[in-house]
Amino acid sequence: MKELADGLTLYHGSYCQVKRPLLEKCSKRKDFGKGFYLTTSREQAISFLKTAIIKAEIGGIINVGQEYGVLSTFEVHLKHKLSSYIFQEADADWLHCIAAHRKKDSFAEIEKEMQQYDVIAGKIADDATNRTLVAYVSGVFGRMGSEAADAFCIGQLLPERLKDQYCFKTVKALDCLSFVKGEKIWLKKM
């Protein structure tokens, strides 16, 4: 995991270009809670385009059949002192944080603790790992938070293959992002 630092380049894949992210438009119950999500992996952001387009179509935000997404590139410029929490590994603490934000009241104390941070970063649970996380929070692997369920879930996720994600949770954090460019990516070429 790269530390949050001046000049860090981050990417966001969506159905449209995002020059100025707004917290009001961000969804709740994501891995690290409500916030604007980015990654250091250009490929990861591009792989999210199809999902973003499908969600926007279902939500009636765009017309069905849009054949492109937009990769928005940002640079971090630390204008303010930000409080951040960076999960270096996909371990039990990381898993409990994700479960706390995805399933209300599952780890309430962790969700409350994480509210103090402007930015939370860690491994990303992508489409390939989402089913495993859904099974975990549903109790398929045993009681959520138990050592056995945690170990089994993390083993299934292959954490060494997971990319990173940065969740900018506050207006102060968003103010430290500078839009660089937007790039139209055609789905046919993916």
Order of alpha helices (4+ residues) and beta strands (2+ residues): beta-beta-alpha-alpha-beta-beta-alpha-alpha-beta-alpha-alpha-beta-alpha-beta
